[in-house]
């Protein structure tokens, strides 16, 4: 087996197999290079707030003629207490895969995910969701919150929203910090997901 360019210490067999298969598939689909692990700063993104011990286990550059996009393997460490004392607990490591891209516009801070019934009910009581009057289909399908609604509305052009509408993933979350977008989820990595995320981020980086 080829040595993986990732930190795989303490990963279980399922994660190791998933990571290896995904890496091999991505290499066949894209021209891949290694990138510095500071490309994605975990502390800047709210999606990692529940994982204070998360670290970056490796970053791949997915080459693109105009702007780079990346696949970043995030390694999480969870400790579940089962009793008193420092050694009384279950500790395990898991891996997540996130694609990132540099966008053409400044969005401020934005979260996008599929809207749930709970979201719709809560928004009736505390309306915080961003809606697009000219795109009711998008607004009904996705839950969007932004710290600067005006900036986000201008940045989320019709081309951008169309790309989000075409996402073929059942479970995902997008977070944007200024002009850096990340997309992924916390499910077990699959080769198909890795290729899809890399392709999506690459296409999104050139949308105006």
C-alpha angles and dihedrals in degrees: 000000000000114000108256118232089230138090102254098168112143095002116140124240095262093055092044092052092046092049094048094048092047093049092051092048094048091051090055093050102042142025098258131198135172119259136193113273092232091074089097116037106205096201091062093063125075093208089075096049091102090056106060091164095051117131135182111255097187144327130222123203111223102205117233129175096233109024135001126251125190144207111216124192110213118200116206128196119203127186120194114194115227099175146337125316134045095280097047103102149073116257125193141163127220135178132229129188122219130179120211135191139178110241129211095238137051108245100176107220116334137170120197127182139140111290119245132200089254090056091053093050095046091048090059089058100035109020105205100133121112113236131193111214092196092051110043093160091060092044093052094048102044135050109220127181126175137180090219108034094184094052092044093049091053093046095047095075124182089261091053093048091048090055091051091048090056096054108129097202123107095204123035143123129208122202123183125194108189102305099344117096127191127187130185145095140234096255126114110286117252128188091239092053093048093053093044094051093048092049093046094050091047092053094043093054091069098044116114 
